[in-house]
Amino acid sequence: MALYKQHGSQNWWISIYRGRNYKRLRISSGTSDREQARAIEASLRRAQNNPGNAEPKRNY
């Protein structure tokens, strides 16, 4: 994951690679405060690493 600012935006953005194909998602943190954005990023990282949130395996 990466924390960055997009051109023209006051909010911090979070870049996440997830899924089996490592699809890139870009999510706004909704805040201009870097520390709050880091906390949001950390919670997303915990959720992503939680085995209970793993994508189901497909049998086809």
Residue pairs with C-beta under 8 A, 6 or more apart in sequence:
1 14
1 15
1 16
1 17
1 41
1 44
1 45
1 48
2 14
2 15
3 12
3 13
3 14
3 15
3 29
3 34
3 37
3 38
3 41
4 12
4 13
4 15
5 11
5 12
5 13
6 13
9 28
10 32
11 28
11 29
11 30
11 31
11 32
11 37
12 28
12 29
12 31
12 32
12 33
12 34
12 37
13 26
13 27
13 28
13 29
14 26
14 27
14 28
14 29
14 37
14 40
14 41
14 44
15 24
15 25
15 26
16 24
16 25
16 26
16 27
16 44
16 48
17 23
17 24
17 25
18 25
18 48
19 55
20 55
27 44
29 36
29 37
29 40
29 41
30 40
31 37
31 40
47 53
